[in-house]
């Protein structure tokens, strides 16, 4: 349905002044309330009447009263003005204290090990802020999609964004279950992966398969792998490797607990490159919002406590 809500430039000029005069029944009293001169009040009302093409006020030497047109205008404009004032107050509150809805766009891999501890502390401190966590492994546009902030690896940050470090740099990792390596052996070089079953990752339904990235003697290269499973879910991606379906390419912080528990083993460590780490990112002006500032402060505090 097409909206008819079209307000031209200057259409609202003088309305607030008219409402004050009509409620006070006096140009002088309205001028005192508004902190302007009586002549400025009179000129604003006359300009409004000229634009509407009808007199809104009857003026005598001792009294001011709305005309019939003024009464009708007053009856509809006064509730609208009250609603507008409420909207102004609500908007100002968002600029003075953490409140409202904070929308975050994050990849699935950060949910448990990185985002959850931040949210736990944030909710405890700011219970009036509602947080929406949209899980998306694609590199979308957070501004166009209406998000306040997102989380990404440092190499994927856009140049015009403000970035706050959430982790120290870390390496990628290639892992497999002990059972798989016992049956098929351990690859000694990334090229050996072409002879192994590997879990593939596809970010979107029509996207290409992710090519595993490595480094050797200062040279970066990637390898296209094949295997029995293709997924777009980072959680299942690692779980498939744990179940013995093949090797998986992941981030070191994700798989470290599973390696420590003996459920996965890391291979090809010397070829796995280091990443800059995870960052919270957002448009520069968004940092002025108290809800986002509070979230940034909470994330920084936790990072400092963890030594990250």
C-alpha positions in Angstrom: 0.0 0.0 0.0 1.4 3.4 -1.0 1.8 5.8 1.8 0.2 9.3 1.5 2.4 10.6 4.3 4.1 13.5 2.5 5.0 16.6 4.4 6.5 19.5 2.4 9.2 21.8 3.6 7.9 24.2 6.1 4.5 22.5 6.5 5.0 22.1 10.2 6.3 25.6 10.8 4.2 27.5 13.3 2.1 24.6 14.5 3.7 24.3 17.9 3.4 28.1 18.4 -0.3 28.0 17.4 -1.0 25.2 19.8 0.6 27.2 22.6 -1.3 30.3 21.8 -4.6 28.4 21.6 -4.0 26.6 24.9 -2.9 29.8 26.7 -5.5 32.1 24.9 -2.8 34.7 24.8 0.0 35.7 22.4 2.0 37.3 25.2 1.7 34.3 27.5 2.7 32.0 24.7 5.7 34.2 23.9 6.9 34.0 27.5 6.5 30.2 27.5 8.4 29.9 24.3 11.1 32.5 25.1 10.4 34.5 21.9 8.8 37.9 21.3 5.1 38.4 20.9 5.6 39.8 17.4 7.4 36.6 16.5 4.5 34.5 17.8 2.0 36.6 15.8 4.0 36.4 12.6 4.4 32.6 12.9 0.6 32.1 13.4 -0.2 34.5 10.5 2.2 32.5 8.3 0.5 29.2 9.3 -2.9 30.7 8.5 -1.7 32.0 5.1 -0.4 28.5 4.2 -3.7 26.9 5.3 -5.9 29.6 3.7 -8.1 30.0 6.7 -8.1 31.9 10.0 -7.3 29.8 13.0 -7.7 32.4 15.7 -10.0 35.3 16.5 -8.1 38.2 18.0 -9.6 41.0 20.1 -7.9 43.6 22.3 -8.6 41.4 25.4 -8.9 37.8 24.2 -7.7 35.2 21.7 -9.9 32.3 20.8 -9.9 29.6 18.1 -12.2 29.9 15.1 -14.2 26.9 14.0 -11.4 26.0 11.7 -9.0 26.5 14.6 -11.0 24.3 16.9 -11.0 21.5 14.3 -7.3 21.9 13.7 -6.6 22.0 17.4 -8.6 18.8 18.1 -6.5 16.8 15.6 -3.1 18.6 16.0 -2.9 18.4 19.8 -2.9 14.6 20.1 -0.4 14.4 17.2 1.8 16.9 18.9 1.7 14.9 22.1 2.7 11.7 20.2 5.5 13.6 18.5 6.8 14.8 21.9 6.7 11.2 23.2 8.7 10.1 20.1 11.3 12.9 20.8 11.6 11.8 24.4 12.0 8.1 23.4 14.7 9.0 20.8 16.6 11.1 23.4 16.5 8.3 25.9 18.3 6.0 23.4 21.0 8.7 23.2 21.5 9.0 27.0 21.4 5.5 28.5 21.7 1.9 27.3 18.2 0.9 26.1 16.3 -0.4 23.1 17.3 -3.2 20.7 20.9 -4.0 19.9 21.1 -6.0 16.6 24.3 -8.1 16.0 25.3 -10.0 12.9 27.8 -12.8 13.8 29.2 -16.0 12.3 28.1 -19.3 14.0 31.7 -20.1 15.0 31.8 -17.3 17.6 28.6 -18.1 19.5 29.8 -20.3 22.3 33.5 -19.5 22.8 33.4 -15.7 22.2 29.9 -14.2 22.1 28.1 -16.1 24.9 30.4 -14.8 27.8 30.0 -11.2 26.6 26.2 -11.5 26.4 26.0 -13.1 29.8 27.7 -10.2 31.5 26.0 -7.6 29.3 22.5 -8.9 30.1 23.3 -8.9 33.8 24.3 -5.3 33.7 21.8 -3.9 31.2 18.6 -5.9 31.5 16.6 -3.3 29.6 18.6 -3.7 26.4 17.2 -6.4 24.1 19.8 -8.1 22.0 19.1 -9.8 18.7 21.8 -12.2 17.5 21.5 -12.9 13.8 23.7 -15.9 12.9 25.1 -15.5 9.3 28.3 -16.9 7.9 28.1 -14.7 4.8 29.9 -11.4 4.6 26.8 -9.2 4.4 26.4 -5.5 4.7 25.5 -4.7 8.3 24.4 -1.2 7.5 22.1 -2.1 4.6 20.7 -5.0 6.7 19.9 -2.8 9.7 22.4 -4.2 12.2 24.2 -2.1 14.9 27.4 -4.2 14.8 28.9 -7.4 13.6 31.8 -9.8 14.3 34.3 -10.9 11.7 37.9 -12.1 11.3 40.2 -9.1 10.9 41.1 -9.9 7.3 37.5 -9.4 6.3 36.9 -6.0 7.9 35.7 -3.2 5.6 38.1 -0.1 5.6 35.4 2.4 6.6 34.3 0.5 9.7 35.4 1.1 13.3 36.9 -2.2 14.7 37.3 -3.3 18.3 39.6 -6.3 18.9 37.9 -9.2 20.7 40.7 -11.8 20.6 44.4 -12.0 20.1 45.7 -13.3 16.7 45.3 -17.0 16.3 46.1 -19.7 13.8 43.8 -21.8 11.6 43.8 -25.5 12.2 43.3 -28.8 10.3 41.8 -31.5 12.4 40.5 -35.0 12.2 39.4 -37.7 14.7 42.0 -40.2 16.0 39.9 -43.0 14.3 40.1 -41.3 10.9 43.9 -40.7 11.2 44.4 -44.3 12.4 42.7 -45.6 9.2 44.0 -43.2 6.6 47.2 -41.8 8.0 48.3 -38.2 8.7 48.8 -35.8 5.8 52.3 -34.4 5.8 51.8 -31.5 3.4 48.6 -29.6 2.3 48.9 -31.2 -1.2 48.3 -34.6 0.5 44.8 -33.5 1.3 43.8 -34.2 -2.3 44.1 -37.9 -1.3 42.0 -37.5 1.9 38.3 -37.2 2.7 37.7 -33.5 3.7 34.7 -31.8 5.0 33.7 -28.9 2.7 32.2 -25.6 3.6 29.8 -23.6 1.4 28.8 -20.1 2.8 25.7 -19.7 0.7 23.4 -22.0 -1.4 24.9 -20.8 -4.7 28.4 -19.9 -3.4 31.6 -21.7 -4.2 33.3 -24.2 -1.9 35.8 -22.7 0.5 39.4 -23.4 -0.5 41.6 -24.3 2.4 44.3 -21.6 2.9 47.9 -22.4 3.8 51.4 -20.7 4.0 54.8 -22.1 3.3 58.2 -20.3 3.2 56.4 -16.9 3.0 54.1 -18.0 0.2 50.3 -18.2 0.6 48.4 -20.8 -1.3 45.1 -22.6 -1.2 43.9 -26.2 -1.8 40.6 -27.3 -3.2 39.5 -30.4 -1.3 36.9 -33.1 -1.7 35.0 -35.3 0.7 31.7 -36.9 1.7 30.1 -33.9 3.3 29.4 -30.3 2.3 27.8 -28.0 4.9 27.1 -24.3 5.6 26.9 -24.9 9.3 30.2 -24.2 11.2 29.0 -26.3 14.2 28.3 -29.4 12.1 31.4 -28.8 10.1 33.7 -29.6 13.1 31.3 -32.2 14.5 31.5 -34.2 11.2 35.3 -34.3 11.6 34.8 -35.5 15.2 32.6 -38.3 14.0 35.4 -39.5 11.7 33.9 -38.4 8.3 37.1 -36.6 7.3 39.4 -33.7 8.0 38.1 -30.2 8.7 39.7 -26.7 8.4 38.7 -24.5 11.3 40.0 -21.9 13.7 42.3 -22.9 16.5 40.1 -21.5 19.4 37.2 -23.6 18.2 39.0 -26.9 18.1 41.5 -26.5 21.0 39.0 -27.9 23.6 38.3 -31.0 21.4 42.0 -31.6 20.8 42.7 -31.3 24.5 39.9 -33.8 25.2 41.4 -36.3 22.7 38.4 -36.1 20.4 40.3 -34.5 17.5 44.0 -34.3 16.5 45.6 -31.4 14.7 47.7 -31.9 11.6 49.7 -29.7 9.2 50.3 -27.1 12.0 53.4 -25.6 10.4 51.4 -24.8 7.2 48.4 -23.2 9.0 48.5 -19.4 8.7 47.8 -16.9 11.5 44.8 -14.7 11.4 44.5 -11.2 12.9 41.8 -12.5 15.3 38.1 -11.6 15.8 36.8 -8.1 15.8 33.6 -6.3 16.6 32.9 -3.8 13.9 30.4 -1.0 13.3 30.0 2.4 11.5 31.8 5.1 13.3 28.7 7.1 14.2 27.0 4.1 15.8 29.5 4.2 18.7 27.5 7.3 19.9 24.6 5.0 20.9 24.8 4.1 24.6 23.7 0.5 24.0 26.6 -0.1 21.6 29.1 1.7 23.8 28.0 -0.5 26.8 28.4 -3.6 24.7 31.9 -2.5 23.5 33.0 -1.8 27.1 31.8 -5.2 28.2 33.6 -7.0 25.4 36.8 -5.0 26.1 36.6 -5.8 29.9 36.3 -9.5 29.3 39.2 -9.5 26.8 41.4 -7.7 29.3 40.5 -10.3 32.0 41.3 -13.2 29.7 44.6 -11.7 28.7 43.5 -11.7 25.0 
